[in-house]
Amino acid sequence: MRQNPARRTALLDAAIEVLARDGSRGLTFRAVDAEAAVPTGTTSNYFTSRDDLINQAAHRTRERLTPDEAATAVTMQAPPGRDLVTRLLHELLERMRRDRSGYLAMLELRLEATRRPDLRAVLTDVFSANVQEGIDFHLGAGLPGDRTAVVLLYLAMTGLLVDDLTVPDVLASFPPERLVTEMVERILPPAG
């Protein structure tokens, strides 16, 4: 297997684009080669199998969708409270919109995981880590609410993101930005 980390990342990013555009059935080594504009056979030099490519693409989507630490540090200079949680969730919405392909690929991987136990195990680890990191971050920052409130926010945001990124007209009369604000106000206790 080849070891050029930059090339491997470029191939994974190409795989994410293929997943987002063509779904898991369209994810072939040849399709990734074409998307990455590399010679035919390059992807097979970096990944032992399609399963290997899919599993590594799952981890790469997590990397791509993770917030920038420096940007988060700037946001976290605000006092803890509902307003800060609202701002963090608005930033999450914008981050997912900016990397729509990454989010759609992740959704495609979720669907594929219903048919592939090995991928389900990988995604269980990825999303369990996401949820736990979210809880730890929230509670560690002294933000309002408990573990259950953080999970409720996670679930609400997941549903909002699915509709916003796949069928946005469903929310035409309910702007997602306003829904985020309402979500925080209704799930988290007021200060005091």
C-alpha positions as CSV (number, residue, x, y, z in Angstrom):
1,M,0.0,0.0,0.0
2,R,1.2,3.5,-0.8
3,Q,1.9,5.8,2.1
4,N,1.7,9.4,0.6
5,P,-0.6,11.0,3.3
6,A,-1.6,13.9,1.1
7,R,-2.6,11.7,-1.8
8,R,-4.5,9.4,0.6
9,T,-6.5,12.4,1.9
10,A,-7.1,13.6,-1.6
11,L,-8.5,10.2,-2.6
12,L,-10.7,10.1,0.5
13,D,-12.0,13.6,-0.3
14,A,-12.7,12.4,-3.8
15,A,-14.6,9.4,-2.4
16,I,-16.7,11.7,-0.2
17,E,-17.6,13.7,-3.3
18,V,-18.6,10.5,-5.2
19,L,-20.6,9.3,-2.2
20,A,-22.4,12.7,-2.0
21,R,-23.1,12.8,-5.7
22,D,-23.7,9.2,-6.7
23,G,-24.4,7.3,-3.5
24,S,-22.7,4.2,-2.2
25,R,-23.5,2.2,-5.3
26,G,-21.5,4.7,-7.4
27,L,-18.4,4.5,-5.1
28,T,-15.9,2.5,-7.1
29,F,-12.1,2.8,-7.2
30,R,-12.5,3.9,-10.9
31,A,-15.0,6.6,-9.9
32,V,-12.6,7.9,-7.1
33,D,-9.7,7.9,-9.6
34,A,-11.8,10.0,-12.0
35,E,-13.0,12.4,-9.3
36,A,-9.4,12.9,-8.0
37,A,-8.1,13.2,-11.5
38,V,-5.4,10.6,-11.0
39,P,-4.4,7.7,-13.2
40,T,-6.7,4.7,-13.2
41,G,-5.6,2.2,-10.5
42,T,-4.3,4.9,-8.1
43,T,-7.1,4.3,-5.5
44,S,-6.4,0.6,-5.4
45,N,-2.8,1.3,-4.5
46,Y,-4.0,3.1,-1.4
47,F,-6.9,1.0,-0.1
48,T,-7.0,-2.7,0.2
49,S,-10.6,-3.0,-0.7
50,R,-13.8,-1.0,-1.2
51,D,-14.7,-1.7,2.4
52,D,-11.4,-0.2,3.5
53,L,-12.1,2.9,1.4
54,I,-15.6,3.2,2.8
55,N,-14.4,2.8,6.4
56,Q,-11.7,5.4,6.0
57,A,-14.1,7.7,4.2
58,A,-16.3,7.5,7.3
59,H,-13.4,8.7,9.5
60,R,-12.5,11.4,6.9
61,T,-16.0,12.8,7.0
62,R,-15.7,13.2,10.8
63,E,-12.4,15.1,10.3
64,R,-13.9,17.4,7.7
65,L,-17.0,18.2,9.7
66,T,-15.2,18.8,13.0
67,P,-15.0,22.5,13.9
68,D,-11.8,24.4,13.7
69,E,-10.3,24.7,17.2
70,A,-9.1,28.3,16.8
71,A,-12.6,29.4,15.6
72,T,-14.2,27.6,18.5
73,A,-11.8,29.2,20.9
74,V,-12.9,32.6,19.7
75,T,-16.5,31.7,20.0
76,M,-16.0,30.4,23.5
77,Q,-14.8,33.8,24.8
78,A,-18.5,34.7,25.2
79,P,-20.0,34.0,28.6
80,P,-21.6,30.6,29.0
81,G,-25.4,30.6,28.5
82,R,-28.2,30.0,26.0
83,D,-26.9,32.7,23.7
84,L,-23.5,31.0,23.4
85,V,-25.2,27.6,22.8
86,T,-27.3,29.2,20.1
87,R,-24.2,30.7,18.5
88,L,-22.4,27.4,18.5
89,L,-25.4,25.6,16.9
90,H,-25.6,28.4,14.2
91,E,-22.0,27.8,13.5
92,L,-22.6,24.1,13.3
93,L,-25.4,24.7,10.7
94,E,-23.1,27.0,8.7
95,R,-20.2,24.5,8.8
96,M,-22.5,21.7,7.5
97,R,-23.8,23.9,4.8
98,R,-20.2,24.8,3.7
99,D,-19.3,21.1,3.5
100,R,-22.6,19.9,2.2
101,S,-20.8,17.0,0.3
102,G,-19.2,15.9,3.6
103,Y,-22.6,15.8,5.3
104,L,-24.4,14.1,2.5
105,A,-21.6,11.5,2.2
106,M,-22.0,10.9,5.9
107,L,-25.8,10.4,5.4
108,E,-25.1,8.0,2.6
109,L,-22.7,6.1,4.9
110,R,-25.4,5.9,7.5
111,L,-27.7,4.3,5.0
112,E,-25.1,1.9,3.8
113,A,-24.4,0.9,7.5
114,T,-27.9,-0.5,7.7
115,R,-26.7,-3.2,5.3
116,R,-23.1,-3.6,6.4
117,P,-22.4,-4.6,10.0
118,D,-18.7,-3.7,9.8
119,L,-19.6,-0.2,8.7
120,R,-22.2,0.0,11.3
121,A,-19.6,-0.7,13.9
122,V,-17.3,2.0,12.5
123,L,-20.1,4.6,12.5
124,T,-21.2,3.6,15.9
125,D,-17.7,4.4,17.2
126,V,-17.6,7.7,15.2
127,F,-21.0,8.9,16.3
128,S,-20.7,7.7,19.8
129,A,-17.4,9.7,20.0
130,N,-19.2,12.7,18.5
131,V,-22.0,12.6,21.1
132,Q,-19.7,12.0,24.0
133,E,-17.4,14.8,22.9
134,G,-20.4,17.1,22.6
135,I,-21.5,16.3,26.1
136,D,-18.0,16.7,27.5
137,F,-17.5,20.0,25.7
138,H,-20.9,21.4,26.7
139,L,-20.7,20.4,30.4
140,G,-17.0,21.3,30.6
141,A,-17.7,24.8,29.3
142,G,-20.4,25.3,32.0
143,L,-23.2,25.7,29.4
144,P,-26.8,25.3,30.6
145,G,-28.4,21.9,30.6
146,D,-27.4,18.4,31.4
147,R,-26.4,15.3,29.4
148,T,-29.9,14.6,28.3
149,A,-30.4,18.2,27.1
150,V,-27.2,17.9,25.0
151,V,-28.4,14.7,23.4
152,L,-31.8,16.3,22.7
153,L,-30.0,19.2,21.0
154,Y,-27.9,16.7,19.0
155,L,-31.0,14.9,17.9
156,A,-32.9,18.0,17.0
157,M,-29.9,19.4,15.0
158,T,-29.5,16.1,13.2
159,G,-33.1,16.2,12.0
160,L,-32.8,19.9,11.1
161,L,-29.6,19.3,9.1
162,V,-31.1,16.4,7.2
163,D,-34.0,18.4,6.0
164,D,-32.0,21.6,5.4
165,L,-29.3,19.8,3.3
166,T,-31.6,17.4,1.4
167,V,-35.1,18.9,1.1
168,P,-34.8,22.5,2.2
169,D,-38.2,23.5,0.9
170,V,-39.8,21.5,3.7
171,L,-38.5,24.2,6.1
172,A,-39.4,27.1,3.8
173,S,-41.8,28.6,6.3
174,F,-39.6,27.7,9.2
175,P,-36.2,29.2,8.7
176,P,-33.5,26.9,10.2
177,E,-31.7,29.8,11.9
178,R,-34.9,30.7,13.7
179,L,-35.5,27.0,14.6
180,V,-32.1,26.7,16.1
181,T,-32.8,29.7,18.4
182,E,-36.2,28.2,19.4
183,M,-34.6,24.8,19.9
184,V,-32.2,26.2,22.4
185,E,-34.8,28.2,24.2
186,R,-37.2,25.2,24.5
187,I,-34.6,22.6,25.5
188,L,-32.3,24.4,27.8
189,P,-33.3,25.9,31.1
190,P,-33.2,29.7,31.4
191,A,-30.4,31.2,33.4
192,G,-30.9,31.6,37.0
